Amino acid sequence: MTRWRLLGPSIQLMFDPPSGARAVIRDTCGDGADRFHWSVIPSEESLPIAAGRTGGLARARSIAEEALSAYTEDWRGLRGLVHVDTEGVVAAGHERAREGRVEEVDRQGVIQHAARPRGRQRPAI
């Protein structure tokens, strides 16, 4: 994955080149716990597979990085690619990837079955 890039005064982007997925953080300039809106969007979809809000930029980055990492591990696992973790142990995919897609991440953890449109790859234009 690449490092966070500042695209404008209120938007930051992180991109995973192999999968094409991206994590985006928007600063709404509001007050309180909902100031930073983060989302993870796969390259082949227009809707985010994970999204949330938090009050701190560091927390938004951390959650978005974790969600993007979980998605890319899932993407590698679905394509049969092997991932070598930091301890040198070879594993195909991630635990959450074997169980299914990560749909949404909130402050307490991962929500496996978030609501999303069914039956179509992309929404109608």
Backbone as numpy.savetxt, mean C-alpha at the origin, in Angstrom:
# Nx Ny Nz CAx CAy CAz Cx Cy Cz
11.98 -0.86 -3.54 11.14 0.33 -3.54 12.02 1.57 -3.54
11.46 2.61 -4.10 12.19 3.87 -4.13 11.95 4.63 -2.83
12.63 5.74 -2.68 12.45 6.59 -1.51 11.25 7.49 -1.74
10.78 8.12 -0.67 9.66 9.06 -0.79 10.08 10.25 -1.63
9.23 10.63 -2.57 9.48 11.80 -3.42 8.41 12.84 -3.17
8.82 14.08 -3.06 7.89 15.18 -2.87 7.42 15.64 -4.26
6.14 15.46 -4.57 5.60 15.85 -5.87 5.04 17.25 -5.87
4.73 17.76 -4.73 4.18 19.10 -4.59 4.18 19.46 -3.12
3.63 20.61 -2.79 3.66 21.01 -1.38 2.83 20.11 -0.47
1.90 19.33 -1.03 1.06 18.50 -0.16 0.99 17.03 -0.59
1.82 16.58 -1.54 1.77 15.19 -2.00 3.15 14.56 -2.01
3.23 13.33 -1.46 4.46 12.55 -1.50 4.15 11.20 -2.14
5.14 10.63 -2.85 4.95 9.38 -3.58 6.10 8.42 -3.34
5.77 7.13 -3.19 6.77 6.06 -3.17 6.32 5.06 -4.22
7.26 4.54 -5.02 6.95 3.69 -6.16 7.75 2.40 -6.09
7.10 1.27 -6.41 7.78 -0.03 -6.50 7.87 -0.40 -7.97
9.03 -0.24 -8.62 9.14 -0.47 -10.06 8.73 -1.86 -10.55
9.11 -2.98 -9.90 8.72 -4.28 -10.45 7.21 -4.48 -10.54
6.47 -4.11 -9.49 5.02 -4.33 -9.48 4.26 -3.15 -10.06
4.88 -1.98 -10.09 4.20 -0.78 -10.58 3.29 -0.15 -9.54
3.25 -0.69 -8.33 2.40 -0.15 -7.28 3.00 1.12 -6.71
2.14 1.97 -6.17 2.62 3.22 -5.60 1.88 3.52 -4.31
2.58 4.18 -3.41 2.00 4.67 -2.16 1.98 6.19 -2.25
0.88 6.78 -1.86 0.70 8.22 -1.96 0.26 8.75 -0.60
0.84 9.87 -0.19 0.42 10.56 1.03 0.04 11.98 0.65
-1.17 12.39 1.05 -1.64 13.75 0.83 -1.80 14.46 2.16
-1.29 15.67 2.24 -1.47 16.51 3.42 -2.71 17.35 3.18
-3.77 17.09 3.95 -5.03 17.83 3.77 -4.98 19.20 4.44
-3.90 19.47 5.18 -3.72 20.73 5.90 -4.79 20.95 6.97
-5.48 19.88 7.34 -6.46 19.96 8.40 -5.81 19.78 9.75
-6.59 19.88 10.78 -6.10 19.70 12.13 -6.49 18.32 12.64
-5.71 17.81 13.56 -6.09 16.58 14.25 -5.62 15.30 13.60
-6.33 14.22 13.94 -5.91 12.87 13.58 -6.14 12.51 12.12
-6.84 13.35 11.36 -7.13 13.03 9.96 -6.37 13.90 8.97
-5.27 14.49 9.40 -4.56 15.43 8.53 -3.94 14.76 7.30
-3.28 13.61 7.47 -2.58 12.96 6.37 -3.38 11.78 5.85
-3.70 11.80 4.56 -4.44 10.71 3.92 -3.44 9.91 3.09
-3.33 8.60 3.35 -2.40 7.75 2.62 -3.18 6.68 1.87
-2.61 6.20 0.76 -3.23 5.12 0.01 -2.16 4.35 -0.76
-2.48 3.08 -1.08 -1.63 2.23 -1.90 -2.45 1.81 -3.11
-1.90 2.07 -4.31 -2.63 1.83 -5.55 -1.79 0.95 -6.47
-2.32 -0.23 -6.86 -1.60 -1.08 -7.82 -1.60 -0.43 -9.20
-0.66 -0.84 -10.05 -0.56 -0.23 -11.37 -1.74 -0.55 -12.26
-2.34 -1.73 -12.11 -3.42 -2.14 -13.00 -4.80 -1.71 -12.51
-4.88 -1.02 -11.40 -6.16 -0.59 -10.84 -6.15 0.91 -10.60
-7.35 1.49 -10.66 -7.44 2.93 -10.41 -7.87 3.24 -8.98
-8.41 2.24 -8.29 -8.83 2.43 -6.90 -7.77 1.89 -5.95
-7.60 2.54 -4.78 -6.61 2.04 -3.82 -7.04 0.72 -3.21
-6.07 -0.13 -2.91 -6.35 -1.38 -2.21 -6.18 -1.22 -0.72
-5.54 -0.13 -0.31 -5.36 0.18 1.11 -5.37 1.69 1.24
-6.03 2.19 2.29 -6.11 3.63 2.49 -6.42 3.92 3.95
-6.07 5.11 4.38 -6.37 5.50 5.75 -5.95 6.93 6.02
-6.18 7.37 7.23 -5.82 8.73 7.66 -5.11 8.65 9.00
-4.21 9.58 9.20 -3.51 9.67 10.48 -3.08 11.11 10.71
-2.72 11.42 11.93 -2.37 12.79 12.27 -0.92 13.16 12.04
-0.02 12.17 11.89 1.40 12.47 11.75 1.98 11.97 10.44
2.87 12.74 9.86 3.50 12.36 8.59 4.35 11.10 8.75
5.12 10.99 9.83 5.95 9.80 10.04 5.08 8.56 10.17
3.97 8.66 10.86 3.04 7.53 11.00 2.42 7.17 9.66
2.04 8.15 8.87 1.46 7.91 7.54 2.48 7.21 6.65
3.73 7.66 6.68 4.77 7.01 5.89 4.97 5.55 6.31
5.02 5.33 7.62 5.24 3.98 8.14 4.12 3.03 7.71
2.88 3.45 7.86 1.74 2.60 7.50 1.70 2.36 6.00
1.92 3.43 5.21 1.89 3.30 3.75 3.02 2.39 3.26
4.20 2.51 3.85 5.32 1.64 3.47 5.01 0.17 3.78
4.41 -0.09 4.94 4.05 -1.46 5.32 2.99 -2.02 4.37
2.00 -1.23 4.04 0.95 -1.69 3.12 1.52 -1.93 1.72
2.40 -1.04 1.24 3.02 -1.22 -0.06 3.91 -2.46 -0.06
4.65 -2.66 1.02 5.51 -3.84 1.13 4.69 -5.12 1.13
3.57 -5.13 1.86 2.70 -6.31 1.89 2.13 -6.59 0.50
1.73 -5.53 -0.21 1.20 -5.72 -1.56 2.27 -6.28 -2.51
3.47 -5.72 -2.46 4.51 -6.19 -3.39 4.92 -7.62 -3.08
4.92 -8.00 -1.79 5.21 -9.40 -1.45 4.10 -10.30 -1.98
2.85 -9.85 -1.88 1.72 -10.60 -2.44 1.87 -10.72 -3.95
2.24 -9.64 -4.59 2.42 -9.61 -6.05 3.52 -10.60 -6.47
4.63 -10.60 -5.73 5.71 -11.54 -6.04 5.26 -12.99 -5.83
4.53 -13.24 -4.75 4.05 -14.58 -4.46 3.09 -15.10 -5.52
2.23 -14.24 -6.03 1.28 -14.64 -7.07 1.99 -14.94 -8.38
3.14 -14.36 -8.60 3.88 -14.59 -9.83 4.97 -15.65 -9.65
5.03 -16.25 -8.47 5.99 -17.31 -8.21 7.41 -16.83 -8.02
7.59 -15.54 -7.78 8.93 -15.01 -7.54 9.34 -15.31 -6.12
10.61 -15.51 -5.91 11.13 -15.83 -4.59 11.71 -14.58 -3.97
11.43 -14.38 -2.70 11.91 -13.21 -1.96 12.88 -13.69 -0.88
14.03 -13.03 -0.78 15.00 -13.33 0.28 14.89 -12.23 1.31
14.54 -12.59 2.55 14.39 -11.56 3.58 15.76 -11.17 4.15
15.73 -10.28 5.13 16.98 -9.72 5.66 17.82 -10.74 6.41
17.23 -11.85 6.87 17.98 -12.86 7.60 18.50 -13.95 6.68
18.26 -13.82 5.36 18.76 -14.80 4.41 17.86 -16.01 4.24
16.68 -15.98 4.83 15.74 -17.08 4.70 14.93 -16.86 3.43
14.84 -17.89 2.59 14.11 -17.77 1.33 12.66 -18.14 1.57
11.77 -17.27 1.13 10.33 -17.53 1.27 9.61 -17.06 0.02
8.61 -17.79 -0.38 7.79 -17.38 -1.52 6.62 -16.58 -0.99
6.69 -15.29 -1.13 5.60 -14.43 -0.68 5.67 -14.10 0.80
4.61 -13.55 1.30 4.50 -13.09 2.66 3.33 -13.82 3.31
3.31 -13.91 4.62 2.23 -14.63 5.30 0.87 -14.11 4.89
0.73 -12.78 4.84 -0.54 -12.20 4.44 -0.83 -12.45 2.97
0.23 -12.57 2.16 0.04 -12.84 0.74 -0.52 -14.24 0.52
-0.10 -15.20 1.33 -0.62 -16.56 1.19 -2.08 -16.63 1.60
-2.49 -15.78 2.54 -3.86 -15.80 3.02 -4.80 -15.03 2.10
-4.31 -14.11 1.33 -5.15 -13.30 0.45 -4.64 -11.88 0.40
-5.26 -11.07 -0.42 -4.82 -9.69 -0.59 -5.01 -8.87 0.67
-4.13 -7.93 0.87 -4.31 -6.96 1.94 -5.22 -5.90 1.37
-6.40 -5.75 1.94 -7.39 -4.84 1.40 -7.29 -3.45 2.00
-7.04 -3.37 3.31 -7.02 -2.07 3.96 -6.20 -2.19 5.23
-5.49 -1.14 5.59 -4.73 -1.11 6.82 -5.25 0.07 7.62
-5.64 -0.17 8.87 -6.05 0.93 9.72 -5.04 1.09 10.85
-5.33 1.90 11.83 -4.37 2.15 12.90 -4.11 0.91 13.75
-5.06 0.00 13.85 -4.89 -1.18 14.67 -4.26 -2.34 13.91
-4.32 -2.37 12.60 -3.74 -3.47 11.85 -4.36 -3.64 10.49
-4.33 -4.86 9.97 -4.78 -5.14 8.63 -6.22 -5.62 8.65
-7.04 -5.06 7.78 -8.41 -5.52 7.58 -8.40 -6.34 6.31
-8.69 -7.63 6.40 -8.55 -8.53 5.26 -9.67 -8.40 4.24
-10.88 -8.04 4.65 -12.00 -8.05 3.73 -12.66 -6.68 3.68
-11.97 -5.71 3.14 -12.53 -4.37 3.02 -13.50 -4.35 1.85
-14.48 -3.46 1.92 -15.47 -3.36 0.84 -14.80 -2.79 -0.41
-15.13 -3.37 -1.54 -14.63 -2.86 -2.81 -15.55 -3.35 -3.91
-15.55 -2.70 -5.07 -16.43 -3.12 -6.15 -16.09 -4.52 -6.62
-17.09 -5.29 -6.96 -16.90 -6.67 -7.43 -17.39 -6.78 -8.87
-16.87 -7.77 -9.59 -17.40 -8.11 -10.90 -16.71 -7.42 -12.07
-15.94 -6.37 -11.83 -15.25 -5.68 -12.90 -13.82 -5.42 -12.49
-12.95 -5.36 -13.48 -11.57 -5.03 -13.21 -11.42 -3.54 -12.92
-12.15 -2.72 -13.68 -12.06 -1.28 -13.53 -13.46 -0.69 -13.46
-13.62 0.44 -12.80 -14.95 1.05 -12.77 -15.31 1.60 -14.15
-16.61 1.64 -14.43 -17.08 2.16 -15.71 -16.79 3.65 -15.80
-16.49 4.11 -16.97 -16.17 5.54 -17.16 -17.39 6.27 -17.63
